[in-house]
C-alpha cells in the first residue's frame, strides 16, 4: 500500500517518502516473478531453486503466504535475485584456428576442439596465429585474438530465469565481445585485467590488456571501467585507457570506420597489400580476416602504420574482411566490414621466354615457364597487346614449354599463364608479359660498285617509318664510316675507298621501336684500273715539248 501524505506535511518529508517508495519499487521490480505450479509449496521451491532451504520462511513472509505447505496454483511469488541458486554454465568453443592451447582445468595442455564445452576454471592461450570464439549459455560471444592469455574464472547461471554471470581474467592480449542484454535480469559480465575491470550488462566492446594498462573500446551500449583509483563509464563509439594506479581516462570518441568501397571483391595475389583511403587522426590500421560468412575467428590479424589493407598467408576461400583505424593512444576505432574472396592458388608459373618487352623474329614464337609440380597442367593465352580476347589458348600437360600454333603477324603481343591443380582446378592468371613480333632486319641488294659509288636497295617493311644503315670496313661497326637514316628503302653510297666493306640495315617503326639489324653483308670496291702505258709516256714528254 502506498503511504498517505498528509495535506500539511513538510516538503522535505514528502521528498523522503517519495525517494523511499522509489527505492522499494525498484527493489521489487528487480525480483524474479515465479508462477506457482500444481504441487508447489514453499519448501520444495526453496529446495529446488533457492540457495538455502531455510529461505522458505523468508519467502513466506515476503509474499504474505498463510500456509507454507499449500499455495494456490497461479500465485505469483516475488523472489529476490540474490536468493536464487546458481549453477555452473558451460562455455562452448564455437570456432578455433591456428596456435591455440587449453591450460589447467581437468585436462592437460592441448588444443581445444570446435563444439567442446569448457568448464571454469580454465585458461586459454593463443599464439601468433591463434584465435578462438567462445559462446556462452545466453548467446554472448567472445573472440579471443592472437597472442592472448585468458582465464575463464567463472560462468554461472541461475536455476530460475535467464540470468548469467561471467567473470573473465585477461592477463594479456585482446578480446572482442558481444554480450547479450542483462539489464532486466541482474546478470553481470566482467573482464578483469591487471590495470582495471570492464563490467557490462549487455553491449559490444573490445578490450586490450597489457601488464600496466587496459584499453577499452565500446561499439554499442556502455561499459564501466574501474580500478582502485576511480572509474568512468564509456558509451557507444567511445574509448578509454586505464593504467595501473591511475583513474581511467575520460572517454574519447573512436575514429571513424574506413571506407572500403574501392576494394576489389576478389584477391588473386598473396600477400594482400591494398591501398585504403586514410582516416583523419589515424596512426595505424588493423586488418582482420575471418573465414566464412560470420566473423567468429580471425584467421589473419595484421596491423600497418600506413593506410593499407594487409594479410599474409591465408587459404583460398570466402572471408569477412574487417578494417579499422588506430589513434595515437592505441585505441582502435569503428570497424568496416565486407566480404572478400581469396583465390590465389595454384599460383601461376614464372614466365621465362619471351622476356618482358623483348622482340622475336620467329613467326611462331616459343614460350617457356617454370614448373612448381610435375602433376600440374598449364593454360597459355596469347593476345594482342592491351586486349583481353585471346588470339590463341592452349592447355598443356606436364611441360614447361610450347610454340604458338599460328603465325603471328608483326606487332605487339602479350602472354600469360595459369596453373591447373589436379584437385583445386584452374588457379588465377599470372600477370601479362609483353613482347613484340618483328620481321628480321632487311637484306640488302648489292650491285657491283662503280667508281667508288654504290646504290643500295632493300625490301620495305610494313609499319617502318625510317631505316638506319651502317657501312664500315670493320665488321664490328665500332666506328662506322657511314651511319645514316633514310625514310626510303634505298641509299646511295659515294666515294668508297677500295677494299672489302660491310653493310647492315635495321627498320625503325612508326611508334619509335627499332627492329633488329639485318644480316651483315659484304661487298668489295675494286682498285681503280691502271692507266694505259702510252698515256704515261705522253705525260712524260709534255714538259719537254714546252721547252722547244
C-alpha positions as MATLAB code, in Angstrom:
seq = 'XXXXXXXXXXXXXXXXXXXXXXXXXXXXXXXXXXXXXXXXXXXXXXXXXXXXXXXXXXXXXXXXXXXXXXXXXXXXXXXXXXXXXXXXXXXXXXXXXXXXXXXXXXXXXXXXXXXXXXXXXXXXXXXXXXXXXXXXXXXXXXXXXXXXXXXXXXXXXXXXXXXXXXXXXXXXXXXXXXXXXXXXXXXXXXXXXXXXXXXXXXXXXXXXXXXXXXXXXXXXXXXXXXXXXXXXXXXXXXXXXXXXXXXXXXXXXXXXXXXXXXXXXXXXXXXXXXXXXXXXXXXXXXXXXXXXXXXXXXXXXXXXXXXXXXXXXXXXXXXXXXXXXXXXXXXXXXXXXXXXXXXXXXXXXXXXXXXXXXXXXXXXXXXXXXXXXXXXXXXXXXXXXXXXXXXXXXXXXXXXXXXXXXXXXXXXXXXXXXXXXXXXXXXXXXXXXXXXXXXXXXXXXXXXXXXXXXXXXXXXXXXXXXXXXXXXXXXXXXXXXXXXXXXXXXXXXXXXXXXXXXXXXXXXXXXXXXXXXXXXXXXXXXXXXXXXXXXXXXXXXXXXXXXX';
ca = [
       0.000    0.000    0.000;
       1.279    3.457   -0.887;
       1.964    5.751    2.089;
      -0.611    8.524    2.615;
       0.867   12.040    2.528;
      -0.858   14.489    4.890;
      -2.100   17.767    3.477;
       0.246   19.904    5.578;
       3.286   17.553    5.591;
       6.574   19.496    5.253;
       8.136   19.385    1.792;
      11.314   17.668    2.990;
       9.231   14.839    4.486;
       7.418   14.441    1.196;
      10.706   14.113   -0.677;
      11.982   11.485    1.772;
       8.821    9.396    1.365;
       8.974    9.670   -2.426;
      12.592    8.507   -2.508;
      11.798    5.662   -0.101;
       8.872    4.490   -2.205;
      11.036    4.713   -5.359;
      13.693    2.529   -3.737;
      11.121   -0.032   -2.646;
       9.569   -0.098   -6.119;
      12.970   -0.594   -7.727;
      13.796   -3.425   -5.367;
      10.501   -5.109   -6.101;
      10.973   -4.649   -9.826;
      14.348   -6.416   -9.554;
      12.707   -9.501   -8.005;
      12.205  -12.636  -10.042;
       8.498  -13.432  -10.518;
       7.659  -17.131  -10.218;
       4.192  -18.503  -11.088;
       3.206  -21.356   -8.773;
       2.527  -24.699  -10.466;
       0.357  -27.575   -9.118;
       2.258  -29.441   -6.377;
       4.452  -26.478   -5.478;
       4.862  -25.318   -1.883;
       7.440  -23.056   -0.263;
       9.697  -25.841    0.986;
      10.101  -27.756   -2.269;
      10.530  -24.466   -4.127;
      13.313  -23.484   -1.729;
      14.892  -26.920   -2.146;
      14.893  -26.674   -5.942;
      15.578  -23.021   -6.636;
      16.971  -21.168   -3.611;
      20.483  -21.065   -2.201;
      19.315  -22.453    1.165;
      16.130  -24.361    2.190;
      15.701  -22.025    5.185;
      14.905  -19.204    2.779;
      11.420  -20.731    2.540;
      10.480  -18.859    5.735;
      11.720  -15.528    4.367;
       9.885  -16.226    1.106;
       6.624  -16.789    3.009;
       6.986  -13.516    4.889;
       7.915  -11.546    1.769;
       4.870  -12.780   -0.144;
       2.449  -12.977    2.852;
       1.703  -16.687    2.339;
      -0.506  -18.006    5.230;
       0.245  -21.718    4.715;
       3.770  -22.736    3.766;
       2.558  -26.187    2.655;
      -0.259  -25.068    0.418;
      -0.210  -22.394   -2.309;
      -2.869  -21.935   -4.970;
      -1.588  -22.655   -8.483;
      -1.150  -19.432  -10.457;
       0.013  -17.443   -7.436;
       2.830  -15.051   -8.392;
       5.745  -15.146   -5.956;
       8.389  -12.422   -5.729;
      11.861  -13.899   -5.202;
      14.909  -11.614   -4.752;
      17.508  -12.415   -7.399;
      20.252  -12.810   -4.815;
      18.317  -15.721   -3.175;
      18.253  -17.780   -6.376;
      20.524  -20.800   -6.630;
      23.408  -20.649   -9.135;
      24.747  -23.494  -11.234;
      27.835  -23.756  -13.376;
      27.276  -22.827  -17.002;
      29.460  -24.455  -19.605;
      31.091  -22.392  -22.343;
      31.157  -23.751  -25.898;
      34.102  -23.438  -28.274;
      32.340  -22.073  -31.371;
      35.401  -21.839  -33.626;
      39.157  -22.187  -33.385;
      42.074  -21.524  -35.724;
      45.859  -21.579  -35.514;
      48.085  -21.922  -32.463;
      45.668  -22.252  -29.510;
      46.068  -24.122  -26.191;
      43.898  -25.043  -23.198;
      45.792  -24.927  -19.904;
      44.585  -26.062  -16.461;
      41.132  -27.283  -15.557;
      40.577  -31.028  -15.774;
      42.861  -31.629  -18.732;
      46.475  -31.414  -19.760;
      47.651  -28.649  -22.089;
      46.125  -29.302  -25.508;
      44.329  -27.684  -28.422;
      40.586  -27.069  -27.961;
      38.081  -28.696  -30.306;
      35.208  -26.952  -32.051;
      31.998  -27.738  -30.149;
      33.845  -28.607  -26.941;
      32.250  -27.453  -23.671;
      34.633  -25.715  -21.292;
      34.094  -25.601  -17.548;
      35.666  -22.947  -15.314;
      38.318  -22.550  -14.148;
      40.415  -22.948  -17.290;
      42.933  -20.844  -19.234;
      43.092  -20.244  -22.990;
      46.324  -19.227  -24.694;
      46.641  -18.149  -28.318;
      49.886  -17.754  -30.253;
      50.795  -15.536  -33.196;
      48.390  -17.412  -35.499;
      45.740  -18.406  -32.949;
      42.165  -17.256  -32.422;
      39.166  -18.751  -30.579;
      35.474  -17.888  -30.454;
      33.646  -18.711  -27.195;
      29.863  -18.906  -26.917;
      28.165  -18.560  -23.522;
      24.855  -20.033  -22.424;
      22.902  -16.819  -23.079;
      24.323  -16.434  -26.613;
      27.031  -13.925  -25.690;
      30.248  -14.339  -27.660;
      33.905  -13.562  -27.011;
      36.512  -13.537  -29.779;
      39.941  -14.296  -28.323;
      42.529  -12.722  -30.602;
      46.139  -13.717  -31.227;
      48.857  -13.502  -28.546;
      46.333  -13.621  -25.700;
      46.114  -15.275  -22.269;
      42.558  -15.514  -20.950;
      41.333  -17.215  -17.768;
      37.721  -18.341  -17.613;
      37.301  -17.849  -13.867;
      33.559  -18.436  -13.573;
      30.479  -18.838  -15.749;
      27.234  -19.299  -13.829;
      23.516  -19.125  -14.414;
      20.585  -19.055  -12.025;
      18.345  -22.077  -11.896;
      15.328  -19.827  -12.436;
      15.265  -17.188  -15.145;
      17.715  -16.189  -17.850;
      20.343  -14.803  -15.527;
      24.023  -15.285  -16.329;
      27.139  -14.111  -14.544;
      30.539  -14.377  -16.215;
      33.943  -13.442  -14.886;
      36.977  -13.473  -17.167;
      40.574  -12.567  -16.348;
      42.514  -11.098  -19.264;
      46.185  -11.466  -18.372;
      47.388  -10.159  -21.722;
      46.154   -9.709  -25.248;
      42.789   -8.680  -26.624;
      39.130   -9.704  -26.763;
      36.194   -8.676  -28.918;
      32.917   -9.150  -27.032;
      29.233   -9.300  -27.914;
      27.309   -9.530  -24.634;
      23.552  -10.120  -24.547;
      21.499   -7.605  -22.577;
      21.341   -8.362  -18.824;
      19.699   -5.112  -17.753;
      16.413   -6.683  -16.663;
      17.814   -9.886  -15.171;
      20.512   -8.744  -12.771;
      23.205  -10.619  -14.680;
      26.770   -9.400  -14.985;
      29.696   -9.810  -17.396;
      33.104   -8.780  -16.083;
      36.564   -8.776  -17.637;
      39.338   -8.289  -15.100;
      42.796   -7.145  -16.167;
      45.881   -6.053  -14.214;
      45.081   -2.354  -14.758;
      41.257   -2.260  -14.446;
      37.928   -4.080  -14.605;
      35.479   -3.690  -17.501;
      31.917   -4.549  -16.437;
      28.807   -4.609  -18.633;
      25.186   -5.691  -18.660;
      24.891   -6.007  -22.406;
      26.987   -4.368  -25.086;
      29.530   -4.847  -27.858;
      33.047   -3.824  -26.934;
      36.746   -4.629  -27.229;
      39.473   -4.774  -24.589;
      43.254   -4.979  -24.907;
      45.329   -5.741  -21.813;
      48.994   -5.224  -21.085;
      50.702   -5.642  -17.691;
      50.212   -1.951  -16.857;
      47.244   -0.829  -18.968;
      43.797   -1.709  -20.320;
      42.289   -0.194  -23.463;
      38.500   -0.372  -23.724;
      36.619    0.421  -26.946;
      32.808    0.485  -26.855;
      30.916   -0.169  -30.072;
      27.362   -0.485  -28.673;
      25.835    0.049  -25.234;
      28.049    1.151  -22.326;
      30.966   -0.208  -20.288;
      32.023    0.675  -16.744;
      35.826    0.775  -16.424;
      37.101    0.859  -12.844;
      40.195    0.303  -10.716;
      41.348    1.286   -7.226;
      41.900    4.887   -8.346;
      38.441    5.534   -9.808;
      36.013    4.699  -12.588;
      34.479    6.012  -15.823;
      31.556    4.995  -17.996;
      32.245    4.760  -21.712;
      29.311    4.867  -24.144;
      28.940    3.709  -27.729;
      31.723    4.891  -30.101;
      33.926    5.872  -27.162;
      37.168    4.506  -25.748;
      39.113    4.800  -22.503;
      42.657    3.996  -21.408;
      43.244    2.717  -17.861;
      46.702    2.473  -16.294;
      47.730    0.876  -13.035;
      47.280    3.279  -10.091;
      45.609    5.994  -12.203;
      41.983    6.920  -12.740;
      40.845    5.614  -16.160;
      40.973    8.364  -18.766;
      37.835   10.211  -19.701;
      36.213    8.556  -22.713;
      37.142    9.920  -26.140;
      35.451    9.436  -29.498;
      36.668    6.466  -31.520;
      37.970    7.068  -35.033;
      35.512    6.736  -37.907;
      35.195    3.493  -39.848;
      37.355    3.310  -43.007;
      35.737    3.379  -46.451;
      36.115    0.055  -48.299;
      34.139    0.758  -51.483;
      37.272    0.938  -53.661;
      38.487   -2.538  -52.723;
      38.158   -5.450  -55.156;
      35.732   -8.246  -54.351;
      38.320  -10.875  -55.278;
      42.036  -11.110  -54.493;
      44.371  -13.341  -56.519;
      47.764  -12.383  -55.078;
      49.350  -13.075  -51.695;
      50.334  -11.406  -49.518;
      47.413   -8.968  -49.686;
      48.589   -5.356  -49.769;
      45.927   -2.918  -50.958;
      45.671    0.873  -50.564;
      42.977    2.306  -48.290;
      41.575    5.865  -48.034;
      43.215    7.427  -44.978;
      41.154    8.130  -41.853;
      41.694   11.501  -40.180;
      43.668   11.156  -36.942;
      44.853    7.612  -37.647;
      48.387    6.487  -36.803;
      47.821    2.886  -37.896;
      45.297    0.381  -39.236;
      44.191   -3.139  -38.340;
      43.057   -5.710  -40.911;
      41.270   -8.909  -39.872;
      40.015  -11.797  -41.988;
      37.500  -14.342  -40.693;
      36.690  -17.450  -42.775;
      33.096  -17.969  -43.895;
      30.217  -15.522  -43.681;
      30.323  -14.772  -39.920;
      33.137  -13.161  -38.001;
      33.864  -15.950  -35.494;
      37.667  -16.237  -35.502;
      40.406  -14.117  -37.040;
      42.479  -16.264  -39.398;
      44.573  -13.194  -40.179;
      45.084  -10.219  -37.837;
      47.615   -7.644  -39.062;
      48.429   -4.006  -38.307;
      50.076   -1.441  -40.575;
      51.324    2.095  -39.926;
      50.238    3.038  -43.454;
      46.706    3.279  -44.832;
      46.804   -0.194  -46.338;
      44.961   -3.489  -46.018;
      47.443   -6.258  -45.339;
      47.195  -10.006  -44.848;
      49.844  -12.635  -45.284;
      49.366  -16.342  -45.839;
      45.651  -17.179  -45.836;
      43.942  -20.110  -47.516;
      41.733  -19.726  -50.572;
      38.083  -19.200  -49.699;
      35.369  -16.722  -48.707;
      36.137  -14.290  -45.889;
      34.680  -11.470  -43.867;
      37.095   -8.549  -44.028;
      37.149   -6.181  -41.040;
      39.244   -2.993  -41.066;
      39.604   -0.148  -38.545;
      41.898    2.790  -37.808;
      44.081    3.186  -34.694;
      44.627    6.531  -32.949;
      47.760    7.863  -31.219;
      46.731    6.297  -27.859;
      46.356    2.894  -29.449;
      42.556    2.997  -29.250;
      41.053    1.226  -32.244;
      38.127    2.865  -33.985;
      34.879    1.728  -35.513;
      35.161   -1.155  -37.976;
      34.088   -1.528  -41.567;
      33.193   -4.982  -42.867;
      32.664   -6.551  -46.263;
      33.005   -9.918  -47.939;
      36.214  -10.863  -49.733;
      37.115  -13.851  -51.901;
      40.724  -15.080  -51.883;
      41.635  -17.167  -54.944;
      45.439  -17.268  -55.135;
      46.169  -20.976  -55.668;
      47.553  -22.789  -57.502;
      49.966  -19.961  -58.123;
      50.772  -19.212  -61.773;
      54.263  -20.122  -63.009;
      57.020  -17.599  -63.609;
      57.411  -16.568  -67.241;
      60.809  -17.104  -68.869;
      60.566  -16.615  -72.628;
      59.740  -14.341  -74.419;
      61.161  -11.987  -71.783;
      59.333   -8.808  -70.878;
      59.358   -6.234  -73.719;
      61.587   -8.433  -75.847;
      61.353   -8.969  -79.591;
      61.287  -12.131  -81.639;
      61.561  -12.622  -85.377;
      60.056  -16.119  -85.245;
      56.629  -16.237  -86.923;
      55.559  -18.856  -84.332;
      57.376  -17.843  -81.142;
      58.401  -20.318  -78.458;
      57.215  -19.889  -74.856;
      58.844  -21.202  -71.673;
      57.885  -21.051  -67.968;
      58.793  -22.575  -64.605;
      57.210  -25.699  -63.098;
      56.034  -25.995  -59.471;
      54.705  -29.560  -59.536;
      55.009  -32.220  -62.259;
      51.353  -33.186  -61.791;
      50.062  -29.721  -62.666;
      48.809  -28.746  -66.081;
      49.057  -25.230  -67.528;
      46.995  -22.887  -69.652;
      48.676  -20.460  -72.062;
      46.995  -17.395  -73.551;
      48.376  -15.167  -76.318;
      46.629  -11.916  -77.231;
      47.229   -8.603  -78.920;
      48.699   -6.002  -76.566;
      46.057   -4.344  -74.387;
      43.284   -6.765  -75.415;
      41.523   -9.326  -73.230;
      40.275  -11.562  -76.027;
      42.977  -14.191  -76.663;
      44.152  -14.927  -80.159;
      45.214  -18.366  -79.029;
      44.755  -20.517  -75.908;
      46.453  -23.841  -75.206;
      46.090  -26.306  -72.347;
      49.331  -28.183  -71.769;
      50.141  -31.172  -69.585;
      53.391  -31.857  -67.737;
      55.536  -29.461  -69.746;
      57.285  -26.139  -69.385;
      57.316  -25.044  -72.996;
      55.126  -24.553  -76.054;
      55.114  -22.976  -79.525;
      52.456  -20.699  -80.946;
      50.076  -22.702  -83.082;
      49.591  -19.929  -85.640;
      51.946  -17.463  -87.319;
      51.785  -14.057  -85.651;
      51.896  -11.003  -87.935;
      54.361   -8.307  -86.919;
      53.021   -6.319  -83.965;
      52.832   -6.078  -80.174;
      51.528   -9.025  -78.145;
      51.170  -10.225  -74.579;
      51.068  -13.661  -72.971;
      50.122  -15.081  -69.584;
      49.912  -18.408  -67.808;
      47.699  -20.148  -65.226;
      48.276  -23.425  -63.397;
      45.708  -26.220  -63.105;
      45.801  -28.269  -59.887;
      44.532  -31.889  -60.071;
      42.035  -31.246  -57.246;
      41.665  -27.470  -56.931;
      41.310  -26.842  -60.652;
      42.273  -23.678  -62.508;
      44.162  -21.105  -60.478;
      44.404  -17.363  -61.082;
      46.043  -15.967  -64.174;
      49.502  -14.503  -63.771;
      50.447  -11.023  -64.922;
      50.693  -10.480  -68.657;
      54.136  -10.144  -70.214;
      54.559   -8.092  -73.371;
      56.642   -8.991  -76.393;
      56.929   -7.882  -79.996;
      56.883   -9.959  -83.147;
      59.127   -8.265  -85.689;
      60.384   -9.033  -89.157;
      64.090   -9.806  -89.491;
      66.256   -6.861  -90.443;
      66.143   -6.067  -94.162;
      68.510   -7.867  -96.513;
      70.362   -5.555  -98.896;
      70.576   -5.962 -102.663;
      74.170   -5.099 -103.553;
      75.058   -4.357 -107.167;
      78.642   -4.063 -108.447;
      80.315   -0.886 -107.199;
      81.385    1.522 -109.921;
      83.951    4.237 -109.434;
      83.528    4.051 -105.650;
      79.793    4.590 -105.940;
      77.151    2.061 -104.926;
      73.336    2.436 -104.883;
      71.842    0.108 -102.212;
      68.255   -1.141 -102.065;
      66.346   -3.412  -99.658;
      62.834   -4.702  -99.118;
      60.486   -2.231  -97.455;
      58.931   -3.414  -94.185;
      55.360   -2.718  -93.010;
      54.967   -0.056  -90.313;
      58.543    1.122  -90.878;
      58.921    4.909  -90.783;
      62.675    5.011  -91.257;
      65.700    2.808  -91.830;
      69.159    3.006  -90.363;
      72.117    1.948  -92.476;
      75.702    1.379  -91.390;
      78.716    0.745  -93.644;
      82.247    0.088  -92.474;
      85.375   -1.801  -93.418;
      85.325   -3.382  -89.930;
      82.549   -5.915  -89.437;
      82.179   -4.881  -85.748;
      80.854   -1.442  -86.793;
      82.516    0.203  -83.807;
      83.094    3.455  -85.718;
      81.165    3.063  -88.959;
      82.247    5.107  -91.960;
      78.608    5.623  -92.847;
      75.796    5.780  -90.255;
      72.712    7.238  -91.900;
      68.923    7.242  -91.614;
      66.556    7.357  -94.544;
      62.817    7.273  -94.995;
      63.026    5.173  -98.142;
      64.295    1.627  -98.685;
      67.371    2.797 -100.596;
      70.579    4.717 -100.084;
      73.389    5.814 -102.436;
      76.964    5.376 -101.231;
      79.642    7.547 -102.825;
      83.401    7.864 -102.646;
      84.019    4.443 -101.194;
      87.685    3.531 -100.891;
      88.872    0.298 -102.431;
      88.605   -2.782 -100.263;
      86.077   -5.012  -98.510;
      83.113   -3.226  -96.949;
      80.359   -4.442  -94.653;
      76.770   -3.183  -94.589;
      73.705   -3.754  -92.401;
      70.225   -2.208  -92.162;
      67.511   -2.056  -89.480;
      63.952   -0.710  -89.565;
      62.521    1.915  -87.194;
      58.764    1.628  -86.667;
      56.255    4.456  -86.729;
      55.953    4.051  -82.924;
      59.708    4.576  -82.486;
      60.533    0.902  -81.988;
      63.916   -0.039  -83.500;
      63.988   -3.505  -85.005;
      66.902   -5.931  -85.158;
      69.784   -5.487  -87.537;
      69.585   -7.460  -90.712;
      72.327   -9.886  -91.552;
      75.716   -8.319  -92.168;
      76.592   -8.404  -95.834;
      79.859   -7.569  -97.594;
      80.930   -6.169 -100.903;
      84.270   -5.264 -102.480;
      85.173   -1.920 -104.025;
      87.912   -2.701 -106.549;
      91.121   -0.757 -107.026;
      90.951    1.840 -109.855;
      92.050    0.453 -113.232;
      95.698    1.416 -114.148;
      96.106    3.976 -116.949;
      97.482    2.704 -120.403;
     101.347    2.880 -120.865;
     101.266    5.220 -123.973;
      99.362    7.752 -121.988;
     102.044    7.611 -119.310;
     104.787    8.223 -121.933;
     102.874   11.186 -123.353;
     102.612   12.674 -119.892;
     106.414   12.431 -119.542;
     107.031   14.151 -122.953;
     104.635   17.026 -122.365;
     107.104   19.067 -120.286;
     109.848   18.549 -122.904;
     107.576   19.809 -125.642;
     107.221   23.020 -123.763;
     110.973   23.652 -123.999;
     111.017   23.542 -127.760;
];
